[in-house]
Amino acid sequence: MDAIAQKITASPATSPAEMAMRIKKEAPTLSGLAPEQLELIARLVVTHRLVNEMNIAVNLAGIDWQKEKAVFLANAGQEQSRHTWRGYNNALKKLETWAGAEGINPLELTPARADDFIYSLKASGAAPASVRLAAAAASSFYSFLNRRYKTIDNPFRGTKARPKKKAVRALVIPTVPEVETILRELPGFWSAAAAVMAGLGLRAGALPGLSIKGGRYFTHTKGKDIDGDIAPEIVERIKAAGLPLREPFTGRTANSIELMFSYHVKKLYSAGKIAAAYSCHDLRHFAAVREYNRDKDIRRVRDFLGHASIQVTEHYLKSLGEGE
């Protein structure tokens, strides 16, 4: 009987379910034991499980979640933008809030409970991209913890709960004649907006805060202030649209700019005047390729696009079929 008990408790079980499986495996042998012998084995199993749980608790007691999170956010992915840092930080705060409401120590999160966290985000109406970001942030943090504390596993690894990405639209870049058609055919406000995006490589999100003074532009996008020279022909197009240089696109949101630009461009596409229903970001693609092909200076293109690193610009250009 002692040999059977030792066999059952020889290696640590991480959960009662694992211990139950181990006991079930030994069932043929256990069936011949007397009730008092079975009771003894049951006590040994319970004691063994409690020892394991106590060891885990002791190990977890030495981990400062907030301190480790601060180290992770300060050092992990140093090439990421401030916008990405903020997204990761917010995602981990959501996990903390959910775990607190559920009465769970996030350091003891199981794969099943990690899935529950993702399901809760879906149920809250969060966008699929936001849910994927939260799961990715949590997964990265737990992988970071695992490298520092072997008692911590990544419960998000291999999850099937996160929303699947939709098929990505193939990248398309308008030609110079097509950009000229867009600038010529669109109404004044939208022609001016297109000229800024195609000429300066700015995202739609940079337009609401744009201001122009002394041949330079100033705006705020992706969590940082940017500025640069602006070509006279772009300034003239803004003036021709009757827009003030101080704040030509104020009162509009990035989303409304993208939607209305798409509406006007789709009409050109339906009329057969351009080859695709280009988006605002396709104009940024156009600007990136044009700037790169001027002198192949990737550092200048990085500064032009406002990227955080050369690596980001290299990846960006490769996705557009440029670069090496």
C-alpha positions, 0 to 999 in steps of 0.5 A: 500500500505504501508503494501505491501511495508513493506512486500517486504522490511521487511527482507534483500535481498542478491541479486536483484534476491531475491528481484525480487522473493519477488515482484513476490510473491506479484504480485496478490496484486500489480496488483491492485495498481495505477502506482504512487503507483507501482513507490513508491514501486519500489523506496523503493525496490531500496533504500532497495537494496542500503542500503543492498549493502552499509552495506555489503561494510562497513563490507567488508571495515574492512577486510584486505584480505592479513592480514587474508590470512597471519593468515590463512596460519600461523595457519590453518593446522599446522600439514601440510607439507611445501609443502602443505603450498606452494600449498595453498599459490599458490592457493590463489595467483591464485584466487587473480590474476583471481579476479583482471583480472575479476575486482572482489573483492574476498571478494564478490565472489559469488558461480557462480563466484567461479565456474567460477574461477574453470572453468578458471583453467580447461581451462588453462590446469591445472591438475585435482589434481591442480584444486582440490587443488586450490578449496580446498584451497580457500574453507578452507580460506573462511570457515576460514573467515566465522568464523571470519566475519559472512558477508563472506560466503564460495562460494566454498561450495557445488560446482560441478565444481571441477574435480572428483577424479578418482578411487584410485588404491588399495594399494598393498605392495610387499612381501620380496621375490618379492622385492628380485626378483625386485632387482635381475631382474632389470638392475643395475641402476634401481636395485640400485634405488629400493634398496634405495627406499625399504631400506630407504623408500624414495620417487622417488623425493628424488633420484635425489639429493641423496648423500652418505658419511661415511655410511650416506645419504643426500637428499632433498624431500617434501621441507626439507632436510633429512639424515640418516644411509644407510645399507652397502648392499645398498651402495654395490648395488649402487657401483655394478651398477657403480654409484658414491656415491656422486650423484648416481642418478643425471641427472634424474627427479623423473618423469623419475625414476617413469616411467622407474621403472614402465616399468621394473616392468611391464615386471616382472609382465607380466612374472608372476614373481611378483603379481602386477605391483608395483610402486616406492611408493609401495616400500615406503609402503614396507619399512614403514610396515617393519619398523613398524613391527620391534618394533611397534614404531610409533615415529621411523617410523614417523622419518624414513618416514619423516612425519610432525606428529604422526597423519600423520604416524598413518593414513599412517599405517592404510591405509596400514592395519597396526597400531591400 
